Amino acid sequence: MIRVKGGHGGAGAVSFRREKGEPKGGPNGGDGGEGGSVIFVAEDGLTTLYDFRFQRDFFAPNGEGGGRKQCHGGNSPDLLIRVPPGTLVFNHATGELLHDIQAGEQWVVAKGGKGGFGNEHYKNSVNQTPRKATPGYSGEEFEIRLELKLIADVGLVGMPNAGKSTLLAALTRANPKIGDYPFTTLSPQLGIAEVDSRRRLVLADIPGLIEGASEGAGLGHDFLRHIERTKMIVHLLDAAPIDGTSPAKNYRTIRNELQAYSQQLADKPEIVVLNKIDLLTEEERRAALNELCAELELRADRDVLAISGAAREGLKPLLERLWRDVNPGAEPIAGWR
């Protein structure tokens, strides 16, 4: 939770003209300046809300008070806060979604107050020497909660240790943490796969899911929501799970969690990818692929691709397939390696 507050408007001034030969001139108090607003700015390249861990209060500066000789107080500058595209802003008290910040957007979250009127505004034929001015108006103030949903073309999902981080590192310049224990990735990682100088795909490594994730088990809701923004899913399966389970069983476990979390999420286009085939012999590869396709009623080479992220085997056909599915009608990729 953070607090945002627009600046107060400056107070109007009470002042009278005092000049040679005119010791009792009329009112000339100026208006106060406007307070600054708090504005969220979506900035490409930002992928986390990490900076908000160290600062919780964001107050825009107040406007300046009015001056003599009808001088208007200075308007204060706005407070610009950089956030990643895909940031959701919620009212902390009610839970209401206030705004979904899109790429390139600026959104005023707390408007600054208007300045008060100087006494010049209150002169009339009856009261030619008003001694009244108004204070500046208060800026808006809110307690809000920020939540980030990553925006990517492709989301990599699968059980812990399926090899998602390794695949992301092989396809992009991302440098995620890689290890042989569950939940190596504790936060979503983004990477850009450069097809060529004009074509790119944004990939998101979604942390490993487990049975019960839709109810909050493991990393649960913290990261299931990120998949909602992706255009399609790569469901990565370990060809030889070290816990003795089968790829088909692990596939059904994750699919059940996606279905339980959101039907819209479960209906996203999907490619099933059998990973770590470098650990198998040619005969074992064929057997594993045939068994998976038979159990899930899928077709090899069309519904299922076999790769090795670590050995960088089968990555060209995978990337080519992803590009075609994300960009229907795109030309085949040539010369990628």
N, C-alpha and C positions, 0 to 999 in steps of 0.2 A: 504494500500500500504506500502511495506517495501523496503529498499534499501540494496542490498547485493554487496559486493565488495571483489574480491580476492586480496591477498597481492601483493605488488610490488616485483619483483625480486631484489636481492641485486646487487650493482654495482661491476663491475670487478675492480681489483686493478692495478695501475701502480707502479711497483717496480723492483729494480735491485739488483742482488746479490752483496754484499759487504763483502768480507772475506779477512783474512790476506793473503797477497801474490797475491790477485786477486781483486784489488780495482775497476776494471771496469768489473765485471761479467755481464753475460747476463740477460735478463728480467726474472723475476720470479713472476709476479703478478698473484694472484689466481682469479678464477671465483667467481661470486656472487652466493649466495644461492637462491633457489626457494621460492617465496611467498606462503603462505598457501592458500588453496582453501576453499570455503564455501560449506559445504556438508549438505544436509538434510538427517536425519536418521529417518526412520519410527520406532516408538517405541510402542509396545503393551501396553495397559493400558492408553495411552493418548487418550482423546476423544474430546478435544476442542483446539481451537487456541487462547485461552484466554491470554496467556503470551505475544502474539504479540501486545496487546493493549498498553503495557508499554514500548516497545522498537521497534524502527522502522529502525535503522541502524545496520547492521551486517557486520563488516569489519574484514577480516582475517589479521593476522600479516604479516609484510613485511619480506623478506629474508635478511640475513646478507650480508654485503659486503665482497668481497674477501680480502685476506691478503697477506703478504709477504711470500716468500719461497713456492710459489705455494699453499698456504693454501686456500682451498675452503670455501667460506662463508657457514654458517649453513642454512639448509632448515628450514623454519618456519613450525610449526604444523598447521594442518587444523583446521578450525572452524566448529565444529559439532553442528548442530541445530536439536533438537528433535521435530518431528512433528507426529501427529496421522496418522496411515495408512488411506488411502483414501483422502489425501490432494492433491488438484489440484493446480498446479502452472501456473499462467497466466502472460504473458507479459503485464505490466500495460498500456503501450502506445498503443499497437496494439490489445489487447484482445486475442491474440493467446495462446492456451493451450500449454505449454511447456512440462509438464510432469504430470503423474498421479502416485503418490507415493504409492506403494503397501507394504503390511506387510513384514517386514524383509529387506527392500530395503534401500540402500544408494545411493544418487544421487547428483552429483556435479552440483551445480547451478551456481557457479562463480569460474572459474579456476584461480589459482594463476599464476603470471607472472614468466617467466624464468629469471634466473640470467644472468648478463652481463659477457662478456669474459674479463679476465685479459690480460695484454699486452704480456704475454708469447705466446698467440695464434697468434700474429701478427708478430712474428720474421720470417725472411727469409734470404736468402743469400744476398739480396740487402739491407734490413733494419734489421740490427742485434740489434739495440737498439730502438725498437718501444716505443713511449710514448703514445700509443693509448690504450684505454680500452673502453668498452661499458657500458652504464648504464643498470640497470635492466629493464626488460619489465613490463609494467603495467598489473595488474590483471584485469580480466573481471569485469564489473560493470553493474548491471541491477536494474531497478525498477520493482518489481513484485507484484502480488496480489495473495493471498492465499485463497482458498475456500475448505471447508471440506464437503465431502460426507461420512456419516457414513456407515460402513460396518457391516451388521447384517444379521442373518438368517431370522428374522421375523420383519416386520414393523407393528406397531399398528397405524391404522388410524381411523378417525371418527370425528364427530362434537365436538366442545368444550363441556366439561362436560359429554362425553360419558363414562368416567371411565377408560381411558387408563392408567393414572398414578397409579390409585388404583390397576389395574390389574398387571401392571409391578411390583409394590411393593409386591403383593401377590405371584407372580411367581418367583421373584428373590430377591436378597438382596439390590437392588437399593432403594434409599430413595428420590424419586422425591417429589416436592411440590404438595400438594393435597388440593383442595378447591372447593367450589360450585359456582365459577364464571368463566366466559370465560377466556381462555388463561392463566390458572394457570401455564402451562408449557410454558416457553418462549424460551427454547432451547431443542434440542433433548436429551433424556436420554437413556442410555444404561444399560442393566442388563443381567446377565447370569443366566439362569434357569438350575440348576444341575439336570439332569435326574438321574444320578448315578455318581460314581466316574470316569467313563470313557466317559460319554455322556453328552454333554451340548448344549444348544441353546442360541444364543445371540439375545436378543430382543431389539428393539428400539421403544421408545415411541415418535412418531412424533407429534409435537404440533397440536392442533385442527385446522381443516380447516373449511372454510366457503364458501358460494357461492361467486364466483369471485376470489378465491384463485389463480387460474391459471393465472389471470391477475394482481396479486400482492395484492389483497385485503386481509385484516387481516395480517396473517403472510406470506401468499402468497409464492412467489418463494423461500423465505429464507429457507423453510423447505420441500417443495415438492421435491426438488432435492435429499434429503436424502433417500427417498423411492426407488429411482432408484437402489441403491446398495443392497437392500434386496432381498432375494430369493423368498419370498412370503409375502402376506399381510393378516393381521387379521383386518377385517372391523368391528369395535365395534359399536354397536347401543344401545342407551338408550331405554329400554323397555317401559318407561313411561316418555317421555321428558316433562320437566316442562314448556316449552313454548307452549305446546299443539299440536306440530307437531306430525306426525306419524313416526315410525321407517323406514317405506318404503320410505317416502318422504326424510328423512335425508340420507338414503342410496343412492337414486338417485342423490341427490345434490353432494355428495362426488364423486360418480362415474363420474358424468359429469365433475368435475374439474380434476380428474385423466386423463380422456380421452382428455380433452382440452390441458392438459400440455404435455402429451406424450402417443402415442399409445402403445409404448413398456411398459410403466408403467401400462397402463390400462389392458394389456394382462397378467400381472403377476398372478400366482396362488393365489387364495383368499379363505379365510374362513369367512363366515358371523357369527358373534357372537352377540347374544342378551343378553345384560348385565343388571344388577340390577333387576333380577327376584325376589330377596328377598323382594322387595317392593310390590309384587303382591301376591294375593292368588293363590292357585293351579288352580282354574277355570280361573282366569285372565291370568295366565301364558299360559295355553293351548290356550286360545282365542288369546292372543298376538302372539304366535308362529304360530298358524294356519293362522292368518290374514297376517302376514309378508310373510309366504311361499306362500300364495295364490296370493298376490299382486306382488311378485317378481318372481313367478313361480319357487320356490325352494323347496327342499325336506327336511323335518325336520330330524334331527339327521345325515343327510348326508351332506347337503349343509349349514345347520344352526345349531349352537350349542347354548344352553341356559345356562348362568352362572350367578354367582354373585361374582364379584371380592372382594367386601367388606366382604361378608359372606363366601368367599372361597368355594363357591358351584359350582360344575361342572368343577373344574380346572383340575382334573386328566384326564378326557377324552379329554379336550382341549389340554393339554400338550402332551398327547399320540398321538393325531391326528397331532399336529404340527411336532413332531419328525418323524412320518411316512412320512409326505409330504415333509419335508426338506431332509430326508434320506430314499429314497425309498428302500423297502426291509428290513428296520430295524425291530428288534424284538419288540413286545409289551412291554411297560414299566410295571414293576411289583413292587409293594410296595412303589410307590410314594405317598407322602401325603403333 
